[in-house]
């Protein structure tokens, strides 16, 4: 429904992205504050991903995206919903049942496999994108994200080696890389203005 | 690399979007090339030359 109203209201992709991030922040705050439990938080997070659909539509409508980018966004949204649901199911089952062996391995794969979908979507986008400048811009953003991951990984890794900071899970590399990618692309768009 | 894209486009009274459509690229691409932030590949440079019916050297020059 929201997607249908996007053109008439004139709301751009930034509006929907902001609304999505605001929702994620509110859900995170509710979870940290103890107002909602884990499964509820995961379900709300998955529902919040629906806001990314009008964002993609608004982006396509604005003419600022290519067909390849539209496909990429769609794949990332599907993978993200799968990731949130997979993570929620895996954590809920792991906390409430005595799961071991291959079943536990399978549980661990529930959030991992959709995450690989996000990485695949990025690779596919670089293959599909016919506009060489948009491809170049994405590659530069991805390299910036990689730089952020390597810098923080080395910095934090040595702090952790000398037990100055607590351990963090290795899967954090993807969100950190994605944030770096976002900052890198945002910087290039600002330069375009 | 310098280029005369903006001047050539203005002479023909084309918008960035119109040129982008002719080249089958995004408007951002045309903008990035015009402002010198991005040097096009050789195939795209040939395409630009074809659209303006000029040679690549007449459009792009060394700094």
gemmi code that builds the backbone of each chain (N, CA, C; Angstrom):
import gemmi

chains = {
    "A": [
        ("UNK", (0.833, -1.196, 0.000), (0.000, 0.000, 0.000), (0.870, 1.248, 0.000)),
        ("UNK", (1.882, 1.208, 0.848), (2.775, 2.360, 0.909), (3.445, 2.615, -0.430)),
        ("UNK", (3.837, 1.510, -1.089), (4.530, 1.634, -2.358), (3.647, 2.316, -3.400)),
        ("UNK", (2.308, 2.049, -3.338), (1.404, 2.631, -4.309), (1.269, 4.135, -4.103)),
        ("UNK", (1.393, 4.572, -2.848), (1.175, 5.987, -2.561), (2.448, 6.804, -2.744)),
        ("UNK", (3.594, 6.121, -2.893), (4.859, 6.839, -2.971), (4.896, 7.925, -4.052)),
        ("UNK", (4.493, 7.593, -5.309), (4.602, 8.618, -6.326), (3.748, 9.836, -6.045)),
        ("UNK", (2.505, 9.610, -5.549), (1.606, 10.724, -5.334), (2.049, 11.599, -4.178)),
        ("UNK", (2.637, 11.006, -3.138), (3.060, 11.805, -1.999), (4.398, 12.473, -2.274)),
        ("UNK", (5.114, 11.963, -3.285), (6.389, 12.566, -3.645), (7.488, 12.277, -2.662)),
        ("UNK", (7.300, 11.298, -1.802), (8.340, 10.971, -0.829), (9.464, 10.218, -1.514)),
        ("UNK", (10.660, 10.705, -1.268), (11.816, 10.116, -1.930), (12.370, 8.930, -1.186)),
        ("UNK", (13.393, 8.273, -1.771), (13.986, 7.105, -1.119), (14.600, 7.430, 0.235)),
        ("UNK", (15.097, 8.674, 0.396), (15.713, 9.063, 1.673), (14.690, 9.035, 2.807)),
        ("UNK", (13.433, 9.434, 2.480), (12.372, 9.428, 3.487), (12.138, 8.016, 4.010)),
        ("UNK", (12.018, 7.055, 3.063), (11.741, 5.671, 3.464), (12.939, 5.052, 4.178)),
        ("UNK", (14.136, 5.399, 3.711), (15.330, 4.878, 4.376), (15.408, 5.415, 5.803)),
        ("UNK", (15.084, 6.718, 5.957), (15.095, 7.338, 7.289), (14.046, 6.704, 8.195)),
        ("UNK", (12.860, 6.461, 7.616), (11.775, 5.852, 8.388), (12.183, 4.441, 8.835)),
        ("UNK", (12.826, 3.707, 7.929), (13.291, 2.353, 8.261), (14.310, 2.403, 9.400)),
        ("UNK", (15.285, 3.301, 9.282), (16.324, 3.403, 10.322), (15.719, 3.838, 11.659)),
        ("UNK", (14.727, 4.746, 11.594), (14.055, 5.191, 12.823), (13.344, 4.010, 13.482)),
        ("UNK", (12.686, 3.181, 12.655), (11.999, 1.989, 13.178), (12.990, 1.032, 13.835)),
        ("UNK", (14.115, 0.811, 13.150), (15.146, -0.087, 13.691), (15.657, 0.455, 15.026)),
        ("UNK", (15.857, 1.780, 15.079), (16.353, 2.399, 16.318), (15.345, 2.242, 17.458)),
        ("UNK", (14.051, 2.452, 17.142), (13.005, 2.333, 18.170), (12.917, 0.887, 18.663)),
        ("UNK", (12.926, -0.065, 17.713), (12.844, -1.489, 18.092), (14.056, -1.879, 18.945)),
        ("UNK", (15.245, -1.392, 18.528), (16.459, -1.676, 19.296), (16.374, -1.110, 20.705)),
        ("UNK", (15.842, 0.122, 20.806), (15.715, 0.767, 22.124), (14.727, 0.001, 23.002)),
        ("UNK", (13.618, -0.446, 22.384), (12.611, -1.210, 23.142), (13.207, -2.526, 23.648)),
        ("UNK", (14.024, -3.151, 22.781), (14.637, -4.434, 23.169), (15.646, -4.214, 24.297)),
        ("UNK", (16.497, -3.204, 24.121), (17.515, -2.928, 25.144), (16.872, -2.503, 26.474)),
        ("UNK", (15.745, -1.790, 26.359), (15.040, -1.343, 27.562), (14.220, -2.437, 28.220)),
        ("UNK", (14.130, -3.590, 27.567), (13.393, -4.715, 28.148), (11.894, -4.638, 27.936)),
        ("UNK", (11.454, -3.696, 27.078), (10.011, -3.550, 26.840), (9.470, -4.679, 25.967)),
        ("UNK", (10.319, -5.251, 25.126), (9.898, -6.385, 24.293), (10.930, -7.513, 24.433)),
        ("UNK", (10.460, -8.739, 24.187), (11.405, -9.867, 24.274), (12.084, -10.109, 22.920)),
        ("UNK", (13.010, -11.036, 22.911), (13.797, -11.305, 21.710), (12.975, -11.633, 20.478)),
        ("UNK", (12.103, -12.682, 20.539), (11.320, -13.043, 19.344), (10.484, -11.880, 18.814)),
        ("UNK", (9.874, -11.117, 19.729), (9.076, -9.963, 19.282), (9.958, -8.965, 18.540)),
        ("UNK", (11.154, -8.739, 19.085), (12.094, -7.822, 18.452), (12.445, -8.263, 17.044)),
        ("UNK", (12.706, -9.579, 16.875), (13.064, -10.093, 15.549), (11.903, -9.961, 14.567)),
        ("UNK", (10.690, -10.244, 15.057), (9.518, -10.140, 14.182), (9.317, -8.680, 13.743)),
        ("UNK", (9.470, -7.750, 14.714), (9.309, -6.326, 14.385), (10.388, -5.864, 13.400)),
        ("UNK", (11.602, -6.386, 13.602), (12.699, -6.037, 12.693), (12.386, -6.518, 11.276)),
        ("UNK", (11.843, -7.752, 11.184), (11.495, -8.297, 9.868), (10.393, -7.459, 9.231)),
        ("UNK", (9.397, -7.032, 10.051), (8.312, -6.203, 9.529), (8.834, -4.847, 9.060)),
        ("UNK", (9.822, -4.327, 9.813), (10.395, -3.022, 9.445), (11.046, -3.077, 8.068)),
        ("UNK", (11.544, -4.260, 7.702), (12.188, -4.418, 6.379), (11.205, -4.131, 5.247)),
        ("UNK", (9.900, -4.263, 5.534), (8.884, -3.994, 4.514), (8.981, -2.535, 4.046)),
        ("UNK", (9.451, -1.651, 4.946), (9.597, -0.234, 4.583), (10.628, -0.026, 3.476)),
        ("UNK", (11.472, -1.034, 3.280), (12.487, -0.911, 2.223), (11.868, -1.087, 0.832)),
        ("UNK", (10.668, -1.684, 0.783), (10.006, -1.882, -0.512), (9.619, -0.533, -1.132)),
        ("UNK", (8.875, 0.346, -0.391), (8.588, 1.666, -0.997), (9.854, 2.473, -1.253)),
        ("UNK", (10.902, 2.219, -0.458), (12.167, 2.916, -0.698), (12.717, 2.562, -2.091)),
        ("UNK", (12.667, 1.263, -2.415), (13.155, 0.813, -3.722), (12.292, 1.403, -4.836)),
        ("UNK", (10.971, 1.408, -4.607), (10.064, 1.939, -5.625), (10.297, 3.436, -5.837)),
        ("UNK", (10.478, 4.140, -4.707), (10.723, 5.590, -4.810), (12.037, 5.866, -5.526)),
        ("UNK", (13.013, 5.013, -5.270), (14.323, 5.166, -5.920), (14.189, 4.966, -7.428)),
        ("UNK", (13.428, 3.933, -7.799), (13.225, 3.662, -9.227), (12.468, 4.810, -9.880)),
        ("UNK", (11.482, 5.357, -9.153), (10.656, 6.446, -9.668), (11.468, 7.721, -9.855)),
        ("UNK", (12.466, 7.925, -8.979), (13.261, 9.155, -9.027), (14.227, 9.159, -10.210)),
        ("UNK", (14.380, 8.014, -10.858), (15.284, 7.944, -12.006), (16.740, 7.893, -11.610)),
        ("UNK", (17.012, 7.753, -10.309), (18.395, 7.736, -9.823), (18.949, 6.322, -9.725)),
        ("UNK", (18.210, 5.360, -10.253), (18.726, 4.003, -10.146), (18.571, 3.275, -11.470)),
        ("UNK", (19.404, 2.310, -11.676), (19.337, 1.508, -12.886), (18.521, 0.256, -12.592)),
        ("UNK", (18.245, -0.502, -13.636), (17.513, -1.756, -13.470), (18.319, -2.708, -12.572)),
        ("UNK", (19.646, -2.700, -12.774), (20.509, -3.576, -11.970), (20.436, -3.195, -10.490)),
        ("UNK", (20.389, -1.893, -10.214), (20.329, -1.436, -8.822), (18.993, -1.803, -8.189)),
        ("UNK", (17.936, -1.712, -9.003), (16.604, -2.078, -8.510), (16.572, -3.562, -8.139)),
        ("UNK", (17.167, -4.386, -8.997), (17.238, -5.819, -8.718), (18.080, -6.092, -7.474)),
        ("UNK", (19.197, -5.362, -7.368), (20.085, -5.524, -6.210), (19.332, -5.201, -4.914)),
        ("UNK", (18.631, -4.060, -4.920), (17.886, -3.660, -3.719), (16.850, -4.713, -3.339)),
        ("UNK", (16.176, -5.230, -4.362), (15.147, -6.250, -4.111), (15.786, -7.498, -3.477)),
        ("UNK", (16.923, -7.916, -4.039), (17.608, -9.107, -3.510), (18.090, -8.881, -2.086)),
        ("UNK", (18.586, -7.671, -1.814), (19.088, -7.372, -0.469), (17.940, -7.360, 0.547)),
        ("UNK", (16.803, -6.789, 0.133), (15.647, -6.755, 1.052), (15.182, -8.176, 1.365)),
        ("UNK", (15.069, -9.019, 0.326), (14.643, -10.414, 0.540), (15.639, -11.129, 1.459)),
        ("UNK", (16.943, -10.943, 1.190), (17.972, -11.584, 2.019), (17.930, -11.055, 3.451)),
        ("UNK", (17.687, -9.741, 3.596), (17.657, -9.140, 4.936), (16.505, -9.683, 5.762)),
        ("UNK", (15.329, -9.812, 5.103), (14.171, -10.382, 5.818), (14.491, -11.827, 6.220)),
        ("UNK", (15.107, -12.577, 5.297), (15.499, -13.960, 5.598), (16.499, -14.025, 6.736)),
        ("UNK", (17.414, -13.058, 6.753), (18.424, -13.011, 7.808), (17.786, -12.758, 9.180)),
        ("UNK", (16.920, -11.751, 9.236), (16.291, -11.406, 10.525), (15.440, -12.574, 11.033)),
        ("UNK", (14.653, -13.157, 10.117), (13.814, -14.295, 10.516), (14.681, -15.490, 10.923)),
        ("UNK", (15.729, -15.772, 10.117), (16.631, -16.891, 10.416), (17.318, -16.716, 11.757)),
        ("UNK", (17.760, -15.490, 12.016), (18.439, -15.210, 13.282), (17.479, -15.383, 14.461)),
        ("UNK", (16.264, -14.858, 14.264), (15.260, -14.959, 15.327), (14.921, -16.408, 15.648)),
        ("UNK", (14.690, -17.198, 14.589), (14.344, -18.621, 14.780), (15.512, -19.360, 15.431)),
        ("UNK", (16.724, -19.124, 14.918), (17.902, -19.837, 15.429), (18.153, -19.523, 16.902)),
        ("UNK", (18.096, -18.244, 17.258), (18.378, -17.867, 18.651), (17.287, -18.394, 19.588)),
        ("UNK", (16.025, -18.285, 19.143), (14.920, -18.760, 19.979), (15.042, -20.266, 20.244)),
        ("UNK", (15.313, -21.028, 19.167), (15.443, -22.483, 19.336), (16.666, -22.827, 20.184)),
        ("UNK", (17.762, -22.130, 19.965), (19.017, -22.406, 20.680), (18.881, -22.144, 22.187)),
        ("UNK", (18.108, -21.091, 22.513), (17.952, -20.739, 23.929), (16.967, -21.646, 24.653)),
        ("UNK", (16.002, -22.156, 23.898), (14.928, -22.907, 24.552), (15.042, -24.426, 24.447)),
        ("UNK", (15.915, -24.897, 23.578), (16.051, -26.347, 23.404), (17.516, -26.767, 23.477)),
        ("UNK", (17.725, -28.006, 23.834), (19.083, -28.571, 23.908), (19.472, -29.034, 22.505)),
        ("UNK", (19.996, -28.120, 21.726), (20.339, -28.457, 20.331), (21.839, -28.683, 20.222)),
        ("UNK", (22.225, -29.789, 19.593), (23.661, -30.099, 19.438), (23.932, -30.670, 18.043)),
        ("UNK", (25.213, -30.850, 17.744), (25.634, -31.554, 16.526), (25.185, -30.896, 15.236)),
        ("UNK", (24.815, -31.761, 14.254), (24.436, -31.245, 12.930), (23.243, -30.292, 12.971)),
        ("UNK", (22.321, -30.535, 13.900), (21.139, -29.656, 13.994), (21.582, -28.253, 14.414)),
        ("UNK", (22.530, -28.201, 15.340), (23.055, -26.903, 15.782), (23.767, -26.198, 14.626)),
        ("UNK", (24.498, -27.002, 13.835), (25.162, -26.440, 12.645), (24.109, -25.844, 11.704)),
        ("UNK", (23.028, -26.598, 11.517), (21.937, -26.113, 10.669), (21.338, -24.823, 11.200)),
        ("UNK", (21.184, -24.745, 12.529), (20.650, -23.522, 13.149), (21.560, -22.331, 12.879)),
        ("UNK", (22.862, -22.583, 13.013), (23.835, -21.501, 12.790), (23.774, -21.012, 11.344)),
        ("UNK", (23.401, -21.922, 10.427), (23.332, -21.556, 9.009), (22.084, -20.736, 8.670)),
        ("UNK", (21.063, -20.808, 9.547), (19.809, -20.092, 9.255), (20.037, -18.599, 9.020)),
        ("UNK", (20.790, -17.894, 9.898), (21.072, -16.484, 9.595), (22.244, -16.310, 8.627)),
        ("UNK", (23.151, -17.314, 8.602), (24.358, -17.172, 7.776), (24.040, -17.220, 6.282)),
        ("UNK", (23.180, -18.153, 5.862), (22.915, -18.321, 4.429), (22.255, -17.089, 3.787)),
        ("UNK", (21.216, -16.494, 4.445), (20.670, -15.260, 3.842), (21.714, -14.144, 3.768)),
        ("UNK", (22.647, -14.136, 4.720), (23.706, -13.125, 4.698), (24.586, -13.321, 3.463)),
        ("UNK", (24.843, -14.578, 3.137), (25.606, -14.857, 1.919), (24.836, -14.367, 0.696)),
        ("UNK", (23.495, -14.370, 0.818), (22.657, -13.843, -0.262), (22.937, -12.370, -0.521)),
        ("UNK", (23.205, -11.628, 0.550), (23.525, -10.191, 0.406), (24.847, -10.029, -0.344)),
        ("UNK", (25.820, -10.858, 0.014), (27.126, -10.786, -0.658), (26.978, -11.184, -2.137)),
        ("UNK", (26.173, -12.233, -2.380), (25.923, -12.655, -3.761), (25.238, -11.531, -4.545)),
        ("UNK", (24.282, -10.858, -3.896), (23.556, -9.777, -4.571), (24.514, -8.670, -5.001)),
        ("UNK", (25.498, -8.368, -4.155), (26.471, -7.325, -4.504), (27.301, -7.763, -5.721)),
        ("UNK", (27.771, -9.011, -5.698), (28.544, -9.522, -6.823), (27.729, -9.520, -8.106)),
        ("UNK", (26.466, -9.934, -7.992), (25.573, -9.993, -9.141), (25.326, -8.585, -9.697)),
        ("UNK", (25.197, -7.616, -8.766), (24.959, -6.226, -9.202), (26.125, -5.721, -10.052)),
        ("UNK", (27.342, -6.020, -9.609), (28.514, -5.555, -10.349), (28.574, -6.190, -11.738)),
        ("UNK", (28.047, -7.415, -11.859), (28.001, -8.072, -13.166), (26.874, -7.476, -14.023)),
        ("UNK", (25.714, -7.237, -13.380), (24.528, -6.782, -14.120), (24.595, -5.315, -14.527)),
        ("UNK", (25.271, -4.493, -13.711), (25.253, -3.047, -13.940), (25.929, -2.695, -15.266)),
        ("UNK", (25.145, -2.105, -16.177), (25.680, -1.749, -17.498), (26.287, -0.346, -17.493)),
        ("UNK", (25.868, 0.467, -16.518), (26.375, 1.843, -16.444), (27.729, 1.836, -15.737)),
        ("UNK", (28.778, 2.116, -16.503), (30.120, 1.953, -15.934), (30.415, 2.926, -14.792)),
        ("UNK", (29.814, 4.122, -14.834), (30.072, 5.067, -13.742), (29.401, 4.600, -12.446)),
        ("UNK", (28.157, 4.131, -12.533), (27.468, 3.617, -11.340), (28.220, 2.408, -10.769)),
        ("UNK", (28.740, 1.570, -11.684), (29.525, 0.412, -11.244), (30.803, 0.868, -10.542)),
        ("UNK", (31.447, 1.861, -11.153), (32.673, 2.418, -10.569), (32.389, 2.993, -9.172)),
        ("UNK", (31.273, 3.719, -9.060), (30.905, 4.335, -7.788), (30.680, 3.283, -6.711)),
        ("UNK", (30.016, 2.186, -7.099), (29.765, 1.112, -6.135), (31.069, 0.427, -5.732)),
        ("UNK", (31.939, 0.193, -6.711), (33.219, -0.454, -6.401), (34.038, 0.418, -5.449)),
        ("UNK", (34.043, 1.740, -5.690), (34.793, 2.640, -4.804), (34.199, 2.611, -3.388)),
        ("UNK", (32.848, 2.575, -3.324), (32.183, 2.496, -2.022), (32.518, 1.189, -1.314)),
        ("UNK", (32.532, 0.088, -2.094), (32.844, -1.227, -1.523), (34.289, -1.272, -1.031)),
        ("UNK", (35.183, -0.645, -1.780), (36.586, -0.608, -1.348), (36.740, 0.236, -0.086)),
        ("UNK", (35.968, 1.316, -0.002), (35.997, 2.133, 1.211), (35.508, 1.305, 2.400)),
        ("UNK", (34.412, 0.549, 2.172), (33.883, -0.324, 3.223), (34.901, -1.368, 3.649)),
        ("UNK", (35.613, -1.918, 2.664), (36.649, -2.914, 2.962), (37.760, -2.281, 3.811)),
        ("UNK", (38.115, -1.048, 3.448), (39.137, -0.330, 4.218), (38.711, -0.129, 5.661)),
        ("UNK", (37.421, 0.197, 5.842), (36.889, 0.390, 7.203), (36.970, -0.916, 7.984)),
        ("UNK", (36.555, -2.029, 7.342), (36.588, -3.345, 8.002), (38.014, -3.719, 8.396)),
        ("UNK", (38.952, -3.564, 7.459), (40.341, -3.949, 7.743), (40.939, -3.074, 8.847)),
        ("UNK", (40.672, -1.772, 8.762), (41.224, -0.849, 9.763), (40.685, -1.174, 11.155)),
        ("UNK", (39.342, -1.266, 11.246), (38.737, -1.554, 12.552), (39.118, -2.950, 13.034)),
        ("UNK", (39.172, -3.923, 12.082), (39.510, -5.303, 12.449), (40.904, -5.402, 13.046)),
        ("UNK", (41.863, -4.759, 12.407), (43.247, -4.809, 12.904), (43.355, -4.055, 14.229)),
        ("UNK", (42.759, -2.852, 14.269), (42.808, -2.023, 15.470), (42.180, -2.759, 16.657)),
        ("UNK", (40.945, -3.238, 16.448), (40.224, -3.902, 17.529), (40.860, -5.251, 17.858)),
        ("UNK", (41.338, -5.949, 16.805), (41.935, -7.274, 17.007), (43.120, -7.247, 17.951)),
        ("UNK", (43.976, -6.251, 17.783), (45.133, -6.169, 18.673), (44.737, -5.721, 20.082)),
        ("UNK", (43.724, -4.850, 20.155), (43.222, -4.472, 21.490), (42.678, -5.713, 22.197)),
        ("UNK", (42.020, -6.580, 21.412), (41.455, -7.802, 21.973), (42.566, -8.788, 22.356)),
        ("UNK", (43.600, -8.864, 21.520), (44.729, -9.753, 21.818), (45.324, -9.435, 23.186)),
        ("UNK", (45.433, -8.146, 23.474), (46.013, -7.736, 24.762), (44.949, -7.528, 25.841)),
        ("UNK", (43.767, -8.080, 25.572), (42.660, -8.128, 26.542), (42.263, -6.762, 27.072)),
        ("UNK", (42.301, -5.795, 26.173), (41.877, -4.443, 26.557), (40.396, -4.218, 26.267)),
        ("UNK", (39.852, -5.013, 25.349), (38.439, -4.873, 24.974), (37.802, -6.268, 24.954)),
        ("UNK", (36.469, -6.329, 25.086), (35.816, -7.655, 25.049), (35.807, -8.246, 23.645)),
        ("UNK", (35.571, -9.551, 23.558), (35.527, -10.242, 22.271), (34.274, -9.848, 21.495)),
        ("UNK", (34.427, -9.687, 20.206), (33.224, -9.484, 19.371), (33.192, -10.562, 18.287)),
        ("UNK", (31.968, -10.907, 17.846), (31.795, -11.983, 16.874), (32.279, -11.557, 15.506)),
        ("UNK", (32.813, -12.538, 14.763), (33.393, -12.265, 13.439), (32.353, -11.808, 12.420)),
        ("UNK", (31.069, -12.215, 12.614), (30.060, -11.829, 11.618), (29.817, -10.327, 11.573)),
        ("UNK", (30.364, -9.594, 12.547), (30.221, -8.129, 12.535), (30.890, -7.510, 11.309)),
        ("UNK", (31.768, -8.272, 10.636), (32.453, -7.699, 9.469), (31.458, -7.225, 8.405)),
        ("UNK", (30.358, -7.986, 8.227), (29.421, -7.599, 7.156), (28.687, -6.290, 7.479)),
        ("UNK", (28.073, -6.158, 8.684), (27.433, -4.864, 8.966), (28.417, -3.693, 8.923)),
        ("UNK", (29.638, -3.915, 9.425), (30.637, -2.832, 9.409), (30.996, -2.476, 7.969)),
        ("UNK", (31.173, -3.522, 7.139), (31.470, -3.280, 5.727), (30.314, -2.531, 5.058)),
        ("UNK", (29.063, -2.944, 5.375), (27.888, -2.315, 4.764), (27.799, -0.844, 5.160)),
        ("UNK", (28.107, -0.545, 6.427), (28.103, 0.853, 6.874), (29.181, 1.633, 6.114)),
        ("UNK", (30.353, 1.027, 5.968), (31.443, 1.660, 5.217), (31.042, 1.903, 3.768)),
        ("UNK", (30.376, 0.908, 3.165), (29.888, 1.042, 1.786), (28.918, 2.218, 1.690)),
        ("UNK", (28.018, 2.290, 2.660), (27.026, 3.374, 2.678), (27.687, 4.738, 2.796)),
        ("UNK", (28.654, 4.842, 3.709), (29.354, 6.122, 3.899), (30.120, 6.489, 2.617)),
        ("UNK", (30.784, 5.495, 2.037), (31.547, 5.730, 0.812), (30.664, 6.217, -0.324)),
        ("UNK", (29.482, 5.607, -0.473), (28.585, 6.015, -1.551), (27.953, 7.374, -1.266)),
        ("UNK", (27.637, 7.597, 0.020), (27.051, 8.887, 0.408), (28.036, 10.015, 0.108)),
        ("UNK", (29.306, 9.773, 0.426), (30.337, 10.776, 0.185), (30.424, 11.115, -1.311)),
        ("UNK", (30.336, 10.089, -2.144), (30.409, 10.328, -3.587), (29.187, 11.081, -4.087)),
        ("UNK", (28.034, 10.795, -3.492), (26.812, 11.507, -3.905), (26.870, 12.959, -3.481)),
        ("UNK", (27.444, 13.205, -2.290), (27.585, 14.596, -1.819), (28.487, 15.364, -2.792)),
        ("UNK", (29.539, 14.698, -3.246), (30.460, 15.337, -4.204), (29.763, 15.652, -5.535)),
        ("UNK", (28.725, 14.872, -5.849), (28.015, 15.082, -7.110), (27.135, 16.325, -7.076)),
        ("UNK", (26.761, 16.747, -5.854), (25.820, 17.870, -5.745), (26.475, 19.164, -6.216)),
    ],
    "B": [
        ("UNK", (42.059, 14.348, -17.323), (41.655, 14.543, -18.718), (40.553, 15.613, -18.790)),
        ("UNK", (40.714, 16.550, -19.717), (39.698, 17.589, -19.897), (38.730, 17.143, -20.996)),
        ("UNK", (37.532, 17.703, -20.982), (36.613, 17.405, -22.076), (35.696, 18.594, -22.354)),
        ("UNK", (35.112, 18.596, -23.541), (34.251, 19.702, -23.984), (32.780, 19.296, -23.977)),
        ("UNK", (32.496, 18.294, -23.191), (31.142, 17.728, -23.205), (30.066, 18.770, -22.885)),
        ("UNK", (30.333, 19.565, -21.850), (29.331, 20.538, -21.407), (29.067, 21.580, -22.501)),
        ("UNK", (30.141, 22.050, -23.139), (30.019, 23.058, -24.202), (29.266, 22.468, -25.401)),
        ("UNK", (29.673, 21.260, -25.783), (29.043, 20.611, -26.937), (27.554, 20.353, -26.684)),
        ("UNK", (27.269, 19.981, -25.456), (25.872, 19.718, -25.089), (25.067, 21.014, -25.115)),
        ("UNK", (25.671, 22.089, -24.579), (24.984, 23.383, -24.551), (24.737, 23.897, -25.969)),
        ("UNK", (25.704, 23.683, -26.856), (25.549, 24.123, -28.256), (24.336, 23.470, -28.919)),
        ("UNK", (24.059, 22.242, -28.501), (22.933, 21.510, -29.091), (21.649, 21.666, -28.270)),
        ("UNK", (21.794, 22.419, -27.174), (20.658, 22.659, -26.281), (20.079, 21.347, -25.736)),
        ("UNK", (20.993, 20.447, -25.391), (20.584, 19.159, -24.817), (20.699, 19.219, -23.303)),
        ("UNK", (19.793, 18.581, -22.622), (19.916, 18.437, -21.161), (20.851, 17.255, -20.879)),
        ("UNK", (21.315, 17.197, -19.645), (22.164, 16.049, -19.254), (21.387, 14.751, -19.437)),
        ("UNK", (20.093, 14.797, -19.085), (19.265, 13.589, -19.190), (19.127, 13.139, -20.639)),
        ("UNK", (18.973, 14.129, -21.551), (18.826, 13.782, -22.971), (20.099, 13.111, -23.484)),
        ("UNK", (21.243, 13.697, -23.121), (22.515, 13.109, -23.545), (22.686, 11.711, -22.932)),
        ("UNK", (22.284, 11.604, -21.668), (22.375, 10.297, -20.987), (21.527, 9.259, -21.718)),
        ("UNK", (20.339, 9.676, -22.155), (19.465, 8.755, -22.893), (20.105, 8.328, -24.210)),
        ("UNK", (20.724, 9.296, -24.892), (21.377, 8.975, -26.169), (22.535, 7.992, -25.961)),
        ("UNK", (23.232, 8.173, -24.839), (24.396, 7.319, -24.553), (24.012, 6.026, -23.843)),
        ("UNK", (22.748, 5.947, -23.437), (22.244, 4.797, -22.658), (23.021, 4.626, -21.356)),
        ("UNK", (23.245, 5.754, -20.681), (23.868, 5.741, -19.351), (23.010, 6.592, -18.424)),
        ("UNK", (23.386, 6.654, -17.146), (22.631, 7.468, -16.197), (23.018, 8.942, -16.328)),
        ("UNK", (22.127, 9.811, -15.842), (22.434, 11.246, -15.840), (23.641, 11.525, -14.965)),
        ("UNK", (23.764, 10.731, -13.887), (24.931, 10.905, -13.003), (26.238, 10.666, -13.751)),
        ("UNK", (26.204, 9.733, -14.704), (27.411, 9.441, -15.489), (27.815, 10.665, -16.305)),
        ("UNK", (26.816, 11.250, -16.977), (27.096, 12.436, -17.803), (27.646, 13.556, -16.918)),
        ("UNK", (27.012, 13.746, -15.775), (27.455, 14.783, -14.834), (28.886, 14.535, -14.364)),
        ("UNK", (29.189, 13.283, -14.032), (30.532, 12.953, -13.535), (31.596, 13.160, -14.608)),
        ("UNK", (31.243, 12.827, -15.848), (32.212, 13.005, -16.949), (32.400, 14.497, -17.240)),
        ("UNK", (31.283, 15.227, -17.293), (31.355, 16.676, -17.578), (32.208, 17.420, -16.571)),
        ("UNK", (32.051, 17.052, -15.308), (32.771, 17.773, -14.249), (34.181, 17.221, -14.034)),
        ("UNK", (34.568, 16.248, -14.836), (35.936, 15.729, -14.773), (36.199, 14.793, -13.609)),
        ("UNK", (35.121, 14.367, -12.931), (35.319, 13.454, -11.798), (35.476, 12.007, -12.258)),
        ("UNK", (35.095, 11.748, -13.493), (35.195, 10.377, -14.003), (35.605, 10.399, -15.473)),
        ("UNK", (36.629, 9.636, -15.787), (37.060, 9.496, -17.176), (36.399, 8.249, -17.759)),
        ("UNK", (35.663, 8.419, -18.857), (34.941, 7.259, -19.410), (35.887, 6.222, -20.003)),
        ("UNK", (35.388, 5.001, -20.104), (36.158, 3.938, -20.762), (36.261, 4.263, -22.256)),
        ("UNK", (37.120, 3.573, -22.942), (37.283, 3.807, -24.384), (35.983, 3.534, -25.156)),
        ("UNK", (35.273, 2.409, -24.871), (34.000, 2.196, -25.587), (33.002, 3.342, -25.387)),
        ("UNK", (32.912, 3.864, -24.140), (31.965, 4.957, -23.892), (32.449, 6.247, -24.562)),
        ("UNK", (33.762, 6.457, -24.566), (34.312, 7.641, -25.243), (33.982, 7.589, -26.738)),
        ("UNK", (34.075, 6.412, -27.344), (33.724, 6.258, -28.765), (32.230, 6.545, -28.965)),
        ("UNK", (31.422, 6.090, -28.021), (29.976, 6.298, -28.119), (29.652, 7.792, -28.053)),
        ("UNK", (30.355, 8.488, -27.139), (30.170, 9.937, -27.003), (30.571, 10.631, -28.318)),
        ("UNK", (31.687, 10.188, -28.849), (32.159, 10.769, -30.117), (31.137, 10.534, -31.232)),
        ("UNK", (30.557, 9.345, -31.256), (29.544, 9.024, -32.281), (28.319, 9.922, -32.139)),
        ("UNK", (27.882, 10.124, -30.881), (26.690, 10.934, -30.636), (26.906, 12.371, -31.130)),
        ("UNK", (28.107, 12.916, -30.886), (28.403, 14.286, -31.316), (28.957, 14.339, -32.743)),
        ("UNK", (29.111, 13.177, -33.363), (29.657, 13.075, -34.724), (31.006, 13.784, -34.831)),
        ("UNK", (31.862, 13.497, -33.855), (33.200, 14.069, -33.794), (34.189, 12.949, -33.468)),
        ("UNK", (35.468, 13.286, -33.477), (36.458, 12.296, -33.049), (36.664, 12.427, -31.543)),
        ("UNK", (37.201, 11.393, -30.953), (37.457, 11.421, -29.501), (38.383, 12.588, -29.149)),
        ("UNK", (39.405, 12.809, -29.992), (40.375, 13.881, -29.706), (39.739, 15.261, -29.729)),
        ("UNK", (38.656, 15.414, -30.469), (37.989, 16.720, -30.519), (37.166, 16.978, -29.257)),
        ("UNK", (36.885, 15.929, -28.535), (36.068, 16.067, -27.310), (36.930, 15.985, -26.049)),
        ("UNK", (37.872, 15.051, -26.044), (38.720, 14.841, -24.856), (40.151, 15.279, -25.143)),
        ("UNK", (40.722, 16.020, -24.194), (42.126, 16.435, -24.303), (42.878, 16.119, -23.017)),
        ("UNK", (44.204, 16.021, -23.170), (45.031, 15.806, -21.976), (44.985, 17.043, -21.098)),
        ("UNK", (45.221, 16.860, -19.797), (45.277, 18.001, -18.857), (46.439, 18.927, -19.200)),
    ],
}
model = gemmi.Model(1)
for chain_id, residues in chains.items():
    chain = gemmi.Chain(chain_id)
    for i, (resn, *xyz) in enumerate(residues, 1):
        res = gemmi.Residue()
        res.name, res.seqid = resn, gemmi.SeqId(i, " ")
        for name, pos in zip(("N", "CA", "C"), xyz):
            atom = gemmi.Atom()
            atom.name, atom.element = name, gemmi.Element(name[0])
            atom.pos, atom.b_iso = gemmi.Position(*pos), 0.0
            res.add_atom(atom)
        chain.add_residue(res)
    model.add_chain(chain)
structure = gemmi.Structure()
structure.add_model(model)
structure.setup_entities()
